Amino acid sequence: MADSMQVFDRRAVRAHRDRIAANFAAHDFLFAEVADRLADRLSDIGRDFPVSLALGARGAGKATITADLSPALLAAIDGSRIACDEEALPFAEASLDLVVSCLTLHWVNDLPGALVQIRRALKPGGLFLAAMFGGDTLIELRRAFLEAEAVEEGGASPRTSPMVEIADASALMQRAGFHEPVTDCDTITATFSDTLALMRDIKAMGEANAALMRRKNFTRRATLVAATECYAALYADDGGRIPATFQIVFLTGWA
């Protein structure tokens, strides 16, 4: 069994991001929307943050420094760029006024450790603001594949990665030592022509499954067909389009 702290294949995470870098702009709708919501929250605070870090190149905005696991994604970013692992941040203690992360930290194995590193890198009074995918993300896709695999293969395999629950996120922020931690969530629902279109968009975002325990072989055709039919039967609207839920958990805390 995989070690309890090794849930994700970090090399796969980087490979997925590198692969989509050239065409990400055509599939960035979700990251752009969440980045706008982060920007709105930041504007409500009404403070200047001279030295800011965007942790994650997708939805980075106009930070002083942008850091990402993928050098290919960073190539499209203006300004200072650092290719680094979110699990081992190369920033000095008390060197940053602001850290903003848009839909990146859900691929971190040691999330408590990453949050502690972020808090230590912030100056006293510095702000951490992040958005992560929450546990209800792609709940429809999970159900469709669970039912399809139960019928076609007699069991189920992990099709989507584990994601944080909002109650757990609040506890993690407190554990990491942030002051006045706040966690809340939004739900974004997008619609797609069919299940395959949804899966193609997920892959094109760089969000394909990178769990260590993911199935490495191709999905059986019969299972894929059954999942597509199940998804449509359960969720399709009158026009045949299917919805996909993205739960966004927002984290806010001060150093």
N, C-alpha and C positions, 0 to 999 in steps of 0.2 A: 504493500500500500504506500501511497505517497505520504511524505511527511506532512503533519498537520499544517505547517506553515508554508508548504509548497503546493498551492492549489492550482497555480497557473504556470504555463510554459512560457517563460519570458522571451525566449528566442522566437517562439511562434508569434507572440505579441508584436515584437519588433518587425518580423518578416511581414506580418499583415499590414503594418503601417507603411513600411518601405514600399510594398507592392502597390498600394493605392495612391501614393503621393502625387503622381503625375496627373491623375484625374479626379482627385478628391473634391475639387471645386464644383464638379457636376453633381455631387452627392452630399453636400455639406449642410443641407437644410436643417437637420436636427441640431448640429453643433452651432450653426448660426443663430438659431432660435434660443438655445440655452445660453449662448454667449451674450445675447441681448438681455436676457433676464438677469444674468450676473451683473452686467453693466448697469442696469436699472437699480439693482440693490446697492451697488457701489456708489452710484450718484446720490442715493438717499442719505448716505453717511455724511457727505458734505465736507470731506477732508482731503488734503493733498497727501500723496504718498510718493515721495521723491524717487525711491528705489523700489521698483516693482518687478516681480517675477511672474511670468505666465508659465505654469507647470503643465505643459501639453501644447503642441503647436496648432492643433485643430481648435479653432475658436479662441486664438491667443489674444486678439485685440492689440492694443498699443502699449505693451509693457516695456520696461527698460531692458529686461532680459527675457528670452524665451528658452525653455529647456524641454527636451523631449528625448525619448528613447530612440527615435528614428531620425538619423541624419538626413534622410531623403525628405521627410516632412519639413524639417528645419530649413531646407534649401530655399523654400518659398517665403520665408519670413525675413522682414527687414529688421535691422538693428542687431544687437548682441544676441548670439545664439550659442547654446551649450548642449551638446549631445551627451546625455547622462541617463542613468537609471534612477527612476523615482524612488527606488528602494535604497539608494546610496547617494544622497544629494551632496554635491561638492561645494556647498556654501558655508562660509564662516558663520560662527555664532553671532547673533545680533547684527547681521549685515543687511537685512531687507526690511523695508517698511510695509510691504504688501506682498502676499502670495495669493494668486488666483489660479484655480484649476478647473478646466472645463472638460468634463467627461473623460478623465484619464485615470483617476485613482482606483476605479473599480477593477483594474487589472493588476493591482499591487498585491503581492502575497502577504507581506507583513504590513497591513494597514496601520495598526497601532504604532509600529516603529516609524513608518513614514510620517505619520502625524506628529510624533515627537520631534523628528528631524526638522519638520517645517516650523514647529513652534520655537525650537532653539535657534533657527536661522532668522527669525523675526526679531527686530529691535523691540525693546519694551514699548508697549502701546501699538505695536504693529498688528496688522489685520490679516487673517486667513479667511478666504471666501472660496468655496468650492461647490461643484455640482457633480454628482455621481448617479449612475443608473441604480435604481432601487429594485427591490425584490419582485415587484409586479410587472417589471419590464418584460415584454414579449410573452405575457401570460397566455395569450391565445395560441401562439406558435408552440409553446411547451405542451399545452393540452392536446393540440392536434397530433403532435408526434407521439405523445404518450399513448393515445388511443390507437393510432395507426400501428405502432410497434407492438402493442399488446395483441393486436389481431394478427399481424403479418409475421411477427418474430417471436411471440410468446414472452416478451419482456421489454424493458425500456432501457435506453442509454442516455447519458447526459447530453442534451442537444444545445443547451444554453448554459452559460457560466453562472456560478452562484453569485448573488449580488446582495448588497447590504440592506438590512431592514432599518427603518427610520429610528426605532427604539434603540437598536444596537449602535447606530451612528451617534446618537446623543451620548451614550455611555462611553464610546471611544473618544469623543472630544473631551469629555471630562477627564478620562484616564490619561490623555496626552498632556494635560495641564493647561488647557485653554481657559481663559477667563470669559465669563458671560457667554458660554456656548449656546448657540441656537441652531436647531435643526427643524426643517420643514420640507414639504414636498409639493411638487406640481405634477399633474398628469398631462402628457401630450399624446394625442391620438392622431396618427396618420393613416391614410387609406392607400391601398395598393390594388392593382388590377387582379392579382392572384398571389398565392403563396410563393411561387417561384420569383416573382418580381420583388416581393419583400425580402427574400433570402439573398437575391442579387444585390439589393441596396445595402443590406447589412454588411455583406462582404466588401462592397465598394466604399463603405465608411471606414474600413479597417477594423470592424467589430466582429469578425468571424470568431467562432468558438476557439479559445486557446486554453481551455482547462486541461490539466495534465491527464485527466481520466477520460478525455473525449475519445470518441470512436475515431480511429485513424483511417479506416477503409471507407469506400464509397457507400452511400446509402442505396439500399436495394430499390430498384425501380418500383416494385409493388408497394413498398413502404412509402415512398415519396408520393405516389399517386393517391394512396389511401389518406396520407396526411393532408394533401391538397383538397381532396374531397371532403374530409372531415372539417377542415378549417372553413370551407365555403358553407357547408351545411350548418355549422354552428353560428357563424358570425357574419356571413355576407349580407350586404344590404340589397335593396330591391334592384339595384343596377348591377349586382354581382361583385362589387368591390368589397374587399375585406379590410377591417380595421386592425391596427397594431398599436398596442399600448406601450408607452415609454414613461415609466415613473422616474422622475428626477428628484433626487434627494439633495437639498442644499444644506451646506455646513457653513456656519459663521462663528468665528472665535477670535479673541484678542490675546496677544502675548503680554 
